Amino acid sequence: RRIEEEEKNAKEAAAKLAKAKREWEAIKNNIADEDLERRTLDLDSERELIRRLREELESHIGDLDEKCHIVQRSRQEFARRTRELDAERELVRRLREKAGDTTSTSPRAVSP
């Protein structure tokens, strides 16, 4: 009778242990699921941030590209005007040379 009682107690203890193990696994799985869900939300948030930053960066790149074209056109215009002024200075120098004038042809010395 005592052996039967101990066997019964052992079976109950084994059943309780099995139940406790299942509950522990369920808790671990729940924690893992919550952690996975949280990490997924974090990743989604980071992806959204990266997407917005990429759009902002592309916009800034577009703005800079436009400004570079403006600078390039300004440089070309400056170079063209510089060539024109150089040509005018050379013409003034030659005309003065023909007229016998030896005054400097620097931009400050040329009369308006």
C-alpha positions, 0 to 999 in steps of 0.5 A, a space after each residue: 500500500 505504501 509503495 502504491 502511495 509513493 508511486 501515486 505521489 511520484 506520478 503526481 509530482 511528474 505530472 506537476 513537473 511536466 505541467 510546470 515545464 509546459 508553462 515555463 516553455 509557454 512563458 519563454 515562447 511568449 517572451 520570445 514572441 514579444 521580444 521578436 515583435 518588439 524587435 520587428 517594430 524597432 526594425 520597421 521604425 529604423 527602416 522608416 527613419 532610413 527611408 526618410 533620411 534617404 529622401 532628405 539626402 536625395 533632396 539635398 543632393 538635388 539642391 547641391 547639384 542645382 547649385 553646382 550647375 549655377 556655379 559652373 554657369 557663373 564661372 563660364 560667364 566670368 571666364 567669357 567676360 574676362 576674355 572679352 575684357 582682355 581683348 578690349 584691353 589688348 585693343 586699347 593697348 594696340 590703339 595707344 601704341 599706334 597713337 604713341 601713348 605709353 600709358 599703362 593699360 591696367 584696368 585702373 589706368 584705362 579711362 572710362 
